[in-house]
Amino acid sequence: MDSVLFKITEIDKKAQMIISEGQMARERLPAEIEKERERLSLLAKQKAEKKIKAIAAEYEKQERKKIREIEEAANRQMEILREVFEKNMSGWEGEIYEAIRKK
C-alpha cells in the first residue's frame, strides 16, 4: 500500500510541476508574442524600404533615359535648323536687304 501511495505522490508532484511549468509558459506568452510581433513588423518595414528603394532606382533610371532621349531629339532639331539656316542664309540676307532697301 505504501508503494501505491508513493507512486500516487510522485505522480501528483509531477503533475504539479507540469501545471507550474504551464502557468509560467502562459505568463511568458504575451511578452513572447509582443517580441515576435515587433520582429515581424521590423522585417516588414525592411522589406518595404528595400522595395521602395528598388522602385525609386528604376524610376530614376527611366527618368534619366527619357531626359537623354529629349536632349538627343533637341540636338537633332538644332542640327536640322542649323543646316536649314546655312543653306538659306545668303538668300535670306538678300531678301532682308531688298526689304530694307524698298522702304
Phi, psi and omega in degrees: 000320178300323181296319179293316179296322178297314180296319178297318179297317179296317178297319180296318178298316180296319179296317178298321180294317178296318178297317180296316179296320178297318179294320179295318179296319179296324179290327180281339187305311180302318179294320179293321178297315180298318179298317179292321177299316179296320179296315180293322178297315178298317179299317179296318179297317179298317179296318180296316179297319179297316180293318178299316179297319179296317179295317179297318179296318178295318178299315179297321178298313179295322179296315178297321179297315180297318179298317178299317179297317179296316179297319179296319178295318179296319179296321177296317179296319178297320179295319177298315178298320179297318179295317178297317180298312181296324181291321187256001187303310184294323177295318179294323178300317179296317179297317179295316180299315180295320180297320180290318184295327181287340182278000000 
